[in-house]
Amino acid sequence: MTESSNNFKIASDLVTKLKNTSSQLHLRTYKEALNCISNDKDRREIENMVDVFLNIQQTNSSVVVLIHGIRTYAQWQELLKSELEKDAGTKKVYPLGYGYFDLICFWLPYYFFRWHRINKITQKLRNIQAEHPTENIIVVAHSFGTYIIADILSENPDIKIHRLLLCGSIIKNSFRWDKLPKIPRGGITNDCGTKDFYPILAKALSWGYGSSGRFGFKTNEVEDRYHDLDHSGFFNSSFMKKFWIPFIVNGEHIPSDWNTKIPTPCLLLNLLNFLPIKSLLVVLVGIYYQDGLLEIFNKYLI
């Protein structure tokens, strides 16, 4: 038996084993089987074969995960959930939360407060993936939720989603989608609001964020779609039915007429987007408190 034939048999046996295993044990069974394969090349080939086998067995049914932004209890999640559950192709909708996230926590750098929220959603996604091993997982994320899902996809190669829908995105415009361990193969759509200034403020005043929810990613991996809306203007039934439901259910990207009418940003927005405002503020604060800090240093530390 050739090496490829042997890998094919291992992958086929693993798929059969997964089908006969309790859904709660799918992820553990999958990892244990791959960990037994010492050769990296064989392990990657078998992993790809398992993905193909599972995709072939998939129906049009899907699992939809909704991730909200900061300072919100996300009523839009329940509205979209209601619209999706009317469609027979959507098996289950999971509105995920990570608790109320205020502006101070949002502004402070990553290692202070953000990791806890990211870990919460990561674990919930893993649980959903284990419970639905043969369904397409589709994620809809808003504002800080977009930052969370980008971080999860970057750092967790075991998590695989099929389609990704972003709105009010604060992911860095330069984010390398092509470097993801597993890019969403069903498509990535980024809905941008040309009245949305929150992504610009997030980029200007804190670290790790970008203005992709206003200006887009401008890359071939993502379909940027522009609308004459503000940060939460997407959250109404008519918009969801026109633009979101077709993408979530069928992967259909409905073009927006506003793509050809995008207004030129004013000078202030351009300055906020391109100048290192946060760094300048830190320098100014440092200069302002310099004498006081020197006095403390001289008095207590010398």
Secondary structure, DSSP 8 states (H G I E B T S, - for coil): --HHHHHHHHHHHHHHHHHTS-GGGHHHHHHHHHHT---HHHHHHHHHHHHHHHHHH--S-EEEEEE--SS---HHHHHHHHHHTTSTTEEEEEEE------HHHHHS-HHHHHHHHHHHHHHHHHHHHHH-TTSEEEEEEETHHHHHHHHHHHH-TT---SEEEEES--S-TT--GGG-SS--TT-EEEEEETT--HHHHHHHHSSS---HHHH---STTSEEEEES--TTTT-SHHHIIIIIHHHHHH------GGGG------HHHHHHHHS-HHHHHHHHHHHHTHHHHHHHIIIII-
